[in-house]
Amino acid sequence: MARAADDDPLEALAALAAARRELEALEEVAVRRARLRSASWAAVAAAMGVSRQAAHQRFRLSRWGDR
């Protein structure tokens, strides 16, 4: 994350893109864990600050096949 504040804007952009990819992977794992523990899509969405439909559409076809 320190590179995200780099004076070189291209370095900062590269660091931010890497951080975004890492956060997306962590988010996917957290959603899957929540669903495995019987959390509803509404509960997952509320925790993420998005609509139930948005959460479901984004994660329903994850590599784990949860629908």
Rosetta blueprint (number, residue, H / E / L):
1 M L
2 A H
3 R H
4 A H
5 A H
6 D L
7 D L
8 D L
9 P H
10 L H
11 E H
12 A H
13 L H
14 A H
15 A H
16 L H
17 A H
18 A H
19 A H
20 R H
21 R H
22 E H
23 L H
24 E H
25 A H
26 L H
27 E H
28 E H
29 V H
30 A H
31 V H
32 R H
33 R H
34 A H
35 R H
36 L H
37 R L
38 S L
39 A L
40 S L
41 W H
42 A H
43 A H
44 V H
45 A H
46 A H
47 A H
48 M H
49 G L
50 V L
51 S L
52 R H
53 Q H
54 A H
55 A H
56 H H
57 Q H
58 R H
59 F H
60 R L
61 L L
62 S L
63 R L
64 W L
65 G L
66 D L
67 R L
